């Protein structure tokens, strides 16, 4: 299950260097804001965690019901350390810091929320293209609409809860549920 952990740790480090650290530095030196405050990592933490857990369970339950009712699917729990670290934890953390924490908030300063959320969701969709192309999944066109809608939903939840923790948790659990069904 946890085999060689060097590669997943390196991948997590690289994700941090490429995704999280630049946002942190941009906040601190260009926006002249405390990154923790700007990214809403210290606001409504309990509320964000509670909503994140509740909505994750709701979303997961829906995904599991759909998989069993419509697809006759089975659970697959043979997950690796890489899955846990990079697919569930780091993807949710890094992508939400970039997309909802920085991009959505910056675009929303210049235009109405739903327009900003739509642009952010589109960018969120496009960031998935390289891995889809690499894994020959780009032609699954329903995934494009699905990820765009998930991006819109994550943006709305971020706005409503006022906490980045809610969408970080939901994103991570979403990836987890998709991996086991």
C-alpha positions as CSV (number, residue, x, y, z in Angstrom):
1,X,0.0,0.0,0.0
2,X,2.6,2.5,1.0
3,X,5.7,1.0,-0.9
4,X,8.3,3.5,-1.9
5,X,7.4,6.9,-0.6
6,X,10.2,8.9,-2.2
7,X,8.4,9.6,-5.5
8,X,5.1,10.7,-3.9
9,X,7.0,13.0,-1.4
10,X,9.0,14.5,-4.3
11,X,5.7,15.1,-6.2
12,X,4.1,16.8,-3.2
13,X,7.2,19.0,-2.8
14,X,7.1,19.9,-6.5
15,X,3.4,20.7,-6.2
16,X,4.1,23.0,-3.3
17,X,6.9,24.7,-5.1
18,X,4.9,25.2,-8.3
19,X,1.5,25.9,-6.9
20,X,1.5,27.0,-3.2
21,X,4.7,28.9,-2.7
22,X,4.2,31.3,-5.7
23,X,0.7,32.2,-4.4
24,X,2.1,32.7,-0.9
25,X,4.8,35.0,-2.3
26,X,2.5,36.9,-4.6
27,X,0.2,37.6,-1.6
28,X,2.9,38.6,0.6
29,X,5.0,40.8,-1.7
30,X,2.8,41.9,-4.6
31,X,-0.6,42.1,-3.0
32,X,1.0,43.1,0.3
33,X,-1.4,40.9,2.2
34,X,-0.9,38.3,4.9
35,X,-1.4,35.0,2.8
36,X,-3.2,33.2,5.7
37,X,-5.8,36.1,5.9
38,X,-6.1,36.8,2.2
39,X,-6.6,33.1,1.3
40,X,-9.2,32.8,4.1
41,X,-7.3,30.1,5.9
42,X,-8.0,31.6,9.3
43,X,-11.5,32.8,8.8
44,X,-14.5,30.7,9.9
45,X,-12.2,27.7,10.2
46,X,-14.7,25.6,12.3
47,X,-17.6,26.5,9.9
48,X,-15.4,25.7,6.9
49,X,-14.4,22.3,8.3
50,X,-17.9,21.4,9.3
51,X,-19.4,22.4,6.0
52,X,-16.5,20.7,4.2
53,X,-17.1,17.4,6.0
54,X,-20.9,17.6,5.7
55,X,-20.8,18.5,2.0
56,X,-18.1,15.9,1.3
57,X,-20.2,13.2,2.8
58,X,-23.2,14.4,0.8
59,X,-21.2,14.6,-2.4
60,X,-19.6,11.2,-1.7
61,X,-22.9,9.6,-1.0
62,X,-24.3,10.9,-4.2
63,X,-21.3,9.6,-6.2
64,X,-21.5,6.2,-4.6
65,X,-25.2,5.9,-5.2
66,X,-24.8,6.9,-8.8
67,X,-22.0,4.4,-9.2
68,X,-24.0,1.5,-7.7
69,X,-27.4,2.3,-9.2
70,X,-26.4,3.3,-12.7
71,X,-23.0,1.7,-13.2
72,X,-23.1,-1.4,-11.1
73,X,-19.7,-0.4,-9.7
74,X,-17.6,-1.8,-6.9
75,X,-15.3,-0.2,-4.3
76,X,-11.6,-0.2,-5.0
77,X,-9.6,0.5,-1.8
78,X,-6.2,-0.5,-3.1
79,X,-4.9,3.0,-3.0
80,X,-1.2,4.0,-2.7
81,X,0.6,6.5,-0.6
82,X,0.8,8.6,-3.7
83,X,-3.0,8.6,-4.0
84,X,-3.5,9.7,-0.4
85,X,-0.8,12.4,-0.4
86,X,-1.0,13.8,-3.9
87,X,-4.5,13.0,-5.2
88,X,-6.5,13.7,-2.0
89,X,-4.4,16.0,0.2
90,X,-2.2,18.0,-2.2
91,X,-4.6,18.4,-5.1
92,X,-7.3,19.8,-2.9
93,X,-4.9,22.0,-1.0
94,X,-2.9,23.3,-4.0
95,X,-5.7,23.7,-6.5
96,X,-8.0,25.4,-4.0
97,X,-5.3,27.8,-2.9
98,X,-4.7,28.8,-6.5
99,X,-8.2,28.8,-7.9
100,X,-10.5,29.8,-5.2
101,X,-8.0,31.4,-2.8
102,X,-6.3,33.6,-5.3
103,X,-7.8,33.6,-8.8
104,X,-11.4,33.8,-7.9
105,X,-10.9,36.5,-5.3
106,X,-8.7,38.6,-7.6
107,X,-11.1,38.3,-10.6
108,X,-14.1,39.0,-8.3
109,X,-12.5,42.4,-7.4
110,X,-13.0,43.4,-11.0
111,X,-16.4,41.8,-11.9
112,X,-19.5,40.2,-10.5
113,X,-19.2,37.0,-8.6
114,X,-20.8,34.7,-11.1
115,X,-18.8,36.0,-14.0
116,X,-15.6,35.7,-11.9
117,X,-16.6,32.2,-10.8
118,X,-17.3,31.2,-14.4
119,X,-13.9,32.3,-15.5
120,X,-12.2,30.6,-12.6
121,X,-14.1,27.4,-13.2
122,X,-13.0,27.5,-16.9
123,X,-9.4,27.9,-15.8
124,X,-9.9,25.1,-13.3
125,X,-11.1,22.9,-16.1
126,X,-8.2,23.8,-18.4
127,X,-5.6,22.9,-15.8
128,X,-6.9,19.3,-15.9
129,X,-6.2,19.0,-19.7
130,X,-2.5,18.0,-19.6
131,X,-3.1,15.0,-17.4
132,X,-6.2,14.0,-19.4
133,X,-4.2,14.3,-22.6
134,X,-1.4,12.3,-21.1
135,X,-3.8,9.6,-19.9
136,X,-5.8,9.6,-23.2
137,X,-8.9,10.8,-21.4
138,X,-9.4,14.1,-23.2
139,X,-12.1,12.7,-25.5
140,X,-14.4,12.0,-22.6
141,X,-16.4,15.2,-23.2
142,X,-18.8,14.7,-20.3
143,X,-15.8,15.2,-18.0
144,X,-15.2,18.7,-19.3
145,X,-18.7,19.8,-18.3
146,X,-18.5,17.9,-15.0
147,X,-15.2,19.5,-14.0
148,X,-16.5,23.0,-15.1
149,X,-19.6,22.5,-12.9
150,X,-17.6,21.2,-10.0
151,X,-15.4,24.4,-10.3
152,X,-18.6,26.5,-10.2
153,X,-19.8,24.6,-7.2
154,X,-16.5,24.9,-5.3
155,X,-16.5,28.7,-6.0
156,X,-20.1,29.0,-4.7
157,X,-19.3,27.0,-1.6
158,X,-16.2,29.2,-1.0
159,X,-18.3,32.3,-1.3
160,X,-21.1,31.0,1.0
161,X,-18.8,29.6,3.7
162,X,-16.2,32.3,3.6
163,X,-13.6,29.7,4.3
164,X,-11.1,28.0,2.0
165,X,-11.0,25.0,4.3
166,X,-14.5,23.9,3.1
167,X,-13.5,23.6,-0.5
168,X,-10.1,22.1,0.3
169,X,-11.9,19.3,2.2
170,X,-14.6,18.8,-0.4
171,X,-12.0,18.8,-3.3
172,X,-9.9,16.2,-1.5
173,X,-12.8,14.0,-0.5
174,X,-14.3,14.3,-4.0
175,X,-11.0,13.0,-5.5
176,X,-11.1,10.2,-2.9
177,X,-14.6,9.1,-3.7
178,X,-13.9,9.1,-7.5
179,X,-10.8,7.0,-6.8
180,X,-12.6,4.2,-4.9
181,X,-15.6,3.8,-7.2
